[in-house]
């Protein structure tokens, strides 16, 4: 576990401070434009992406779980961004 710790911290920081805030911003924009049902779809996409990513990365242990969250948030932020683009465009 000791040799993986710096990588775990890096991945956690990427998720917490770089990707997740965009998800909150996009959720707010979608809610304000009356697209709450899209939020349900994005939650399902996030959950499926997390499960698939963890299935593929589970052999890496805690780092695999952290990377799975990174992948899931990246996928959901991408899909939310596309939805916001459509809502505002």
C-alpha positions as CSV (number, residue, x, y, z in Angstrom):
1,X,0.0,0.0,0.0
2,X,2.9,2.4,0.7
3,X,4.1,2.5,-2.8
4,X,0.6,3.3,-4.2
5,X,-0.2,6.1,-1.7
6,X,1.1,9.0,-3.8
7,X,-0.8,7.8,-6.8
8,X,-4.0,7.4,-4.7
9,X,-3.7,11.0,-3.4
10,X,-3.2,12.3,-7.0
11,X,-6.2,10.5,-8.4
12,X,-8.4,11.6,-5.4
13,X,-7.3,15.3,-5.9
14,X,-8.0,15.1,-9.6
15,X,-11.5,13.8,-8.9
16,X,-12.3,16.1,-6.0
17,X,-10.9,19.4,-7.3
18,X,-10.7,19.2,-11.1
19,X,-13.6,17.1,-12.3
20,X,-16.4,16.9,-9.7
21,X,-17.0,20.7,-9.5
22,X,-17.9,20.7,-13.2
23,X,-20.5,18.1,-12.5
24,X,-22.1,20.3,-9.9
25,X,-22.1,23.3,-12.2
26,X,-23.6,21.3,-15.0
27,X,-26.3,19.8,-12.7
28,X,-27.2,23.4,-11.7
29,X,-27.5,24.5,-15.3
30,X,-29.6,21.5,-16.3
31,X,-31.9,22.0,-13.3
32,X,-32.3,25.7,-14.1
33,X,-33.3,24.8,-17.7
34,X,-35.9,22.3,-16.6
35,X,-34.0,19.2,-17.6
36,X,-34.2,17.2,-14.3
37,X,-34.9,13.9,-16.0
38,X,-31.5,14.2,-17.7
39,X,-30.0,14.2,-14.2
40,X,-31.5,10.8,-13.7
41,X,-30.0,9.6,-16.9
42,X,-26.6,11.0,-15.9
43,X,-26.8,9.3,-12.5
44,X,-27.4,6.0,-14.2
45,X,-24.5,6.6,-16.7
46,X,-22.2,7.5,-13.7
47,X,-23.2,4.3,-11.9
48,X,-22.7,2.1,-14.9
49,X,-19.4,3.7,-15.7
50,X,-18.2,3.2,-12.1
51,X,-19.2,-0.4,-12.1
52,X,-17.6,-1.1,-15.5
53,X,-14.4,0.7,-14.7
54,X,-14.1,-1.0,-11.3
55,X,-14.7,-4.3,-12.9
56,X,-11.8,-3.6,-15.2
57,X,-9.5,-2.1,-12.6
58,X,-10.3,-4.1,-9.5
59,X,-7.0,-6.0,-9.6
60,X,-5.2,-2.8,-8.7
61,X,-7.0,-2.6,-5.4
62,X,-7.5,0.8,-3.8
63,X,-5.8,2.5,-6.8
64,X,-8.2,0.7,-9.1
65,X,-11.2,2.0,-7.1
66,X,-9.8,5.6,-7.2
67,X,-9.2,5.4,-10.9
68,X,-12.7,4.0,-11.4
69,X,-14.2,7.1,-9.7
70,X,-12.0,9.2,-12.0
71,X,-13.2,7.4,-15.1
72,X,-16.9,7.6,-13.9
73,X,-16.7,11.3,-13.2
74,X,-15.0,12.0,-16.5
75,X,-17.7,10.1,-18.4
76,X,-20.5,11.8,-16.5
77,X,-19.0,15.3,-16.9
78,X,-18.6,14.7,-20.6
79,X,-22.2,13.6,-21.0
80,X,-23.4,16.5,-18.8
81,X,-21.4,18.9,-20.9
82,X,-23.0,17.6,-24.0
83,X,-26.4,18.1,-22.4
84,X,-25.6,21.6,-21.2
85,X,-24.3,22.5,-24.7
86,X,-27.6,21.4,-26.1
87,X,-29.7,23.2,-23.5
88,X,-27.9,26.5,-23.9
89,X,-27.1,26.2,-27.6
